[in-house]
Amino acid sequence: MEVLGILIPVSLGLGLLGLLGFWWTLKKGMYDDPEGDSRRILRDDYDDHPKS
Amino acid sequence: MTDTLHAPSVSACPACVAGDAAIDRAARAPLPDARLVLSVPGAHCAACIATIERDLEAMKGIQSVRLNLTMKRLSVQADAGIEPGALIERLSRLGYDAHELDPGTLSMTETDRQGRDLLMRLGVAGFAMMNIMLLSVAVWSGAADATRDLFHLISALIAIPTVAFSGQPFFRSAAKSMRAGRLGMDVPISLALVLTVAISLYETLQSGKHAYFEAAVMLTFFLLAGRYLDYRARAAARSAAQELAALEVPRAIRLDGDGREATVPVAELAVGDLVLVRPGGRVPVDGVVTKGQSEIDRSLLTGETLPAFAGEGSVLSAGEVNLTGPLTVRVTAAGRDSSLHRMADLVANAEAARTKYTTLAERAALAYAPTIPILSLGAFFAWMYISGGDLRLSVNIAIATLIITCPCALGLAVPAVVTAASGKLFRKGLLIKDGTALERLAEVDTVVFDKTGTLTLGAPVPTNLEDHPEPAASAALALAEASSHPLAMALAGALRARGLRPEKLEALQEVPGYGVEGRWQGQLVRLGRAGWVGAEPVASTAAYLVIADERRAFTFTDQLRPGAGALVAALKREGKAVWLISGDVPAAVADMATRLGIADWQAEALPEDKAAKIASLHEAGHKVLMVGDGLNDTVALSAAHVSISPASALDAARAASDMVLLGRDISLIEDALRVARLSTRRIRENFWQSGLYNAIFVPVALVGWCTPLFAAAVMSLSSITVSLNALRLK
């Protein structure tokens, strides 16, 4: 049962990490144009010089 | 001409009849770097993104271009002086229709912030739900005693801040409705969230077997998902009005005493002021012409297709478009008294008269909201009696009932369907401004159309080009190219398309209000009004040509909007009554009605007549869909049960209508009606589904068999089936 002492903080930490990641993507406006982004990935214009 | 050299980018738009005015504007008021936002309804694929972005980025003065495919919106960062007209022209050469949107960035970021705020709360609830679920699964699969208590405690640690943060939208709205003395849906929701967490915490501290933390967080998550979808539909509704607002700047050129021109806001004009209206400009006020001759396009106000002559003494109304020559206008009515303002009053009256529509969701909430607290209170008292006063058991059963009855699926039932439906229609090119419009559209049994600009494109097309010999047509081409009159431009375009070259003419000049004249092989040639060239007027719209003594008429017809015929046929097939009500002359309206097979039509209708017709149809028990684009339609649009206007409509008309057709094809309305009927059916199905689920599982909770696992399973099952049902919308 001692393993719980590690596993619980780890699972909570991973959850928190996920939440932070979500927060970051939200701030970066990554949900503003889901449709366009899914098509944009097919363009090769910016393979070498990504456009922000 | 020096202005042109300073600002070449402005006049990059050859069709821009307001070229000179635009240059003046740009030169006089240097703007900071402009952020332009355009709506491009036709964009739909990766190639569209590439074509549009590459082409515009190559344009001079453009810094960056980004096409948002989800919103079908193009954001352009450009140097000062780049006019949206130039971009729209360039896009149309690429084959995309575009409309300028009002970059009222303030309001746009405002709604954006609200959306992100909701999304953040949704995200927090989602991640908290996952983590608590991990712990809960351990408990459900048999963790006991100290381990169970520890897991419950950790769950509480996650759940309490999550509900406190993510539940805020519900708490706030519940508080608001309590203050107003109403029992909205959010009151039982908030009650359920707070009580569930409180009782679960108590149970945890007492080493109880059951804690409902995951249920509380899950409830928050699903309800927030519904709320977010609902918000998105509403935000689209709110911004659409702002978005499609004010294409023309509410400014006028005032001539001051010493002949100086000053650009002033229309609101500052007073009766007696002199105002200059350039060719291509909109008349800003009601007034009388004191100087100049021109032709006036009244189609947006009255639906007349033929331009009217305007000379000294002619009375103009605000909203008309000046076509050929500059006019000086003495203001007779401004602000409150102008005809535009009177129209706005009529619109306000019509809107007030329109009975408030109660949506399906409101009706369901009204019936359902009180049953939630009543049921769980009932369960509490019943179990107090049965168990002989076991408070803890009774409270637990009451909480389980509260969770089961809480309208998770109900909260998703409407927004999920509306989101699916409006997304579907938006991809086709129909913007839904009002969330309840789909429900209202489903009830429609009568469709009223305006003619000019709605069933037609409002652009004339020559009909009898082959009747004229080549030399005459070539001379006409040369004359037509010298004018920016809509008939002349249409004629020139059509003749060019036939491969004709213009003849060489001398002394070419435009006589504002009458036409164009010149000398060809020593003879006087004129293209213009019948009286001016000395021709017998023909019945239809026409431009007249005279060469020496030979007179010819080029006749025109207003081109039908693509899909108009198919739409009317489809509507009639479905048994809907179709009306054509126009302000145009009877002959033109009758012609259009026979072409489309519409039996019921009315011509020379004033704005009040249109609204009265719709009111009388309503009184006869019909639900009317009004489709119109002009200022003369706005009253009718706001009086109708539901209304649609094309994107080319005047902003007042777009603001008054519930939906906006972004593309040119009008047959989409047929699709919209079908999708509206389907989505109303789906909403009803969803209500039945959540009702059924309650009918089955509430008794289970009432008899006390509802464990936290059971509650979680049932809750997610119902929410998912409701969402899937919404996605079934084809």
Interface residues (C-beta under 8 A of the other chain):
Chain A: M1 L4 I8 S11 L12 G15 L16 G18 L19 F22 W23 L26 Y31 D32 D33 P34 E35 G36 R39 R40 L42 R43 D45
Chain B: C45 A46 I49 A50 R54 L67 N68 L69 T70 M71 R116 L119 M120 G123 V124 F127 A128 M130 N131 L134 T147 L150 I154 I158
